[in-house]
């Protein structure tokens, strides 16, 4: 068979396929068009939503640094400005020692599936240190369970956070001992202290801080 005959035969097959299945092809094209239009519409409204949140966020920040309560209107938006609004509200409530509200915002942030492991670890570490301090300031052990959850959200596979996580695990034990007025020498704090000092992965600065707390607890 010549090349021309092969080409003509192929064209006839294509024509026959289109003629036989043209209804299905039209339906498929219409469905693809609807999906494309739907996707473009979704993107358009998503971008408009982000723009609106962006304008509102910066207007609130610029107009009144001392009263950021209006940011609460943005915290349920599913975009970056919801996260930024929660972080600003956390900062303000920490400064005002309204730790219970900060604690709830920390939990909401860490429950978000949109956070990268690095950002989640940073927020979790900040939440842990803050709520340990809050436990002492408010003289309460109500936050201890949440602090444990925050610490578990720190990804210790990130080299820069391994030492931080171990230090926080130790501090949480110390906090529980102090608030419950328990004995340090008979506690699991000693096991955690030895674990930290025997680890080659824990930084020297972390070991030094933990050592000072350990000595203080032994001789206070």
CORQUI-V162843 format. One record per residue. N is the residue number from 1. RES is the residue in one small letter. PSI is psi in whole degrees, -180 to 180 (999 if undefined). OMEGA is omega as a letter, one per 40 degrees, with the letter a starting at -180 (NA if undefined). Layout:
n & res & psi & omega
N & RES & PSI & OMEGA
N & RES & PSI & OMEGA
//
This chain:
n & res & psi & omega
1 & x & 133 & a
2 & x & 167 & i
3 & x & -40 & a
4 & x & -41 & i
5 & x & -38 & i
6 & x & -43 & i
7 & x & -43 & a
8 & x & -38 & i
9 & x & -42 & i
10 & x & -42 & i
11 & x & -40 & i
12 & x & -39 & i
13 & x & -42 & i
14 & x & -44 & i
15 & x & -43 & i
16 & x & -39 & i
17 & x & -45 & a
18 & x & -44 & a
19 & x & -41 & a
20 & x & -34 & a
21 & x & 23 & a
22 & x & -33 & i
23 & x & -47 & i
24 & x & -38 & i
25 & x & -42 & i
26 & x & -45 & i
27 & x & -43 & i
28 & x & -42 & i
29 & x & -40 & i
30 & x & -44 & i
31 & x & -45 & i
32 & x & -39 & i
33 & x & -42 & i
34 & x & -44 & i
35 & x & -44 & a
36 & x & -46 & a
37 & x & -42 & i
38 & x & -42 & i
39 & x & -42 & i
40 & x & -38 & i
41 & x & -44 & i
42 & x & -45 & i
43 & x & -39 & a
44 & x & -50 & a
45 & x & -31 & i
46 & x & -45 & i
47 & x & -42 & i
48 & x & -38 & i
49 & x & -43 & i
50 & x & -41 & i
51 & x & -44 & a
52 & x & -44 & i
53 & x & -38 & a
54 & x & -47 & a
55 & x & -46 & a
56 & x & -44 & a
57 & x & -51 & a
58 & x & -31 & i
59 & x & -45 & a
60 & x & -44 & a
61 & x & -42 & a
62 & x & -32 & a
63 & x & -39 & a
64 & x & 99 & i
65 & x & -24 & a
66 & x & -18 & a
67 & x & 98 & a
68 & x & 19 & a
69 & x & -28 & i
70 & x & -18 & i
71 & x & -19 & i
72 & x & -23 & i
73 & x & -15 & a
74 & x & -11 & a
75 & x & -17 & i
76 & x & -5 & i
77 & x & 142 & a
78 & x & 68 & i
79 & x & -179 & a
80 & x & -29 & a
81 & x & -19 & i
82 & x & -44 & i
83 & x & -46 & i
84 & x & -38 & i
85 & x & -43 & i
86 & x & -40 & i
87 & x & -40 & i
88 & x & -40 & i
89 & x & -37 & i
90 & x & -46 & i
91 & x & -47 & a
92 & x & -43 & a
93 & x & -31 & i
94 & x & -42 & i
95 & x & -34 & i
96 & x & 5 & i
97 & x & 30 & i
98 & x & 68 & a
99 & x & -28 & a
100 & x & -39 & i
101 & x & -41 & i
102 & x & -41 & a
103 & x & -42 & i
104 & x & -39 & i
105 & x & -38 & i
106 & x & -44 & a
107 & x & -40 & i
108 & x & -43 & i
109 & x & -47 & a
110 & x & -18 & i
111 & x & -11 & a
112 & x & 133 & a
113 & x & -4 & a
114 & x & -8 & a
115 & x & 134 & i
116 & x & 151 & a
117 & x & -37 & a
118 & x & -47 & i
119 & x & -40 & i
120 & x & -41 & i
121 & x & -41 & i
122 & x & -45 & i
123 & x & -42 & a
124 & x & -40 & i
125 & x & -45 & i
126 & x & -43 & i
127 & x & -41 & a
128 & x & -50 & i
129 & x & -43 & a
130 & x & -46 & a
131 & x & -24 & i
132 & x & -45 & i
133 & x & -41 & i
134 & x & -36 & i
135 & x & -40 & i
136 & x & -44 & a
137 & x & -41 & a
138 & x & -4 & a
139 & x & 53 & a
140 & x & 148 & i
141 & x & 16 & a
142 & x & -24 & a
143 & x & -8 & a
144 & x & -41 & a
145 & x & -41 & i
146 & x & -38 & i
147 & x & -42 & i
148 & x & -40 & i
149 & x & -42 & i
150 & x & -46 & a
151 & x & -39 & i
152 & x & -21 & i
153 & x & -8 & i
154 & x & 125 & a
155 & x & 104 & a
156 & x & 1 & i
157 & x & -14 & i
158 & x & 117 & a
159 & x & -40 & a
160 & x & -13 & a
161 & x & -5 & a
162 & x & -49 & a
163 & x & -40 & i
164 & x & -44 & a
165 & x & -44 & a
166 & x & -40 & i
167 & x & -42 & a
168 & x & -37 & i
169 & x & -41 & i
170 & x & -45 & a
171 & x & -36 & i
172 & x & -41 & i
173 & x & -44 & i
174 & x & -42 & i
175 & x & -45 & i
176 & x & -40 & i
177 & x & -48 & a
178 & x & -44 & a
179 & x & -34 & a
180 & x & 0 & a
181 & x & 46 & i
182 & x & 172 & i
183 & x & 128 & i
184 & x & -42 & a
185 & x & -21 & a
186 & x & 21 & a
187 & x & 171 & i
188 & x & -4 & i
189 & x & -36 & i
190 & x & -38 & i
191 & x & -43 & i
192 & x & -38 & i
193 & x & -47 & i
194 & x & -37 & i
195 & x & -43 & a
196 & x & -45 & a
197 & x & -21 & i
198 & x & -1 & a
199 & x & 133 & i
200 & x & -9 & a
201 & x & -17 & a
202 & x & 135 & a
203 & x & 156 & a
204 & x & -38 & a
205 & x & -38 & i
206 & x & -44 & i
207 & x & -38 & a
208 & x & -42 & i
209 & x & -44 & a
210 & x & -37 & i
211 & x & -42 & i
212 & x & -41 & i
213 & x & -42 & i
214 & x & -47 & a
215 & x & -38 & i
216 & x & -43 & a
217 & x & -34 & a
218 & x & -37 & a
219 & x & 10 & a
220 & x & 999 & NA
//
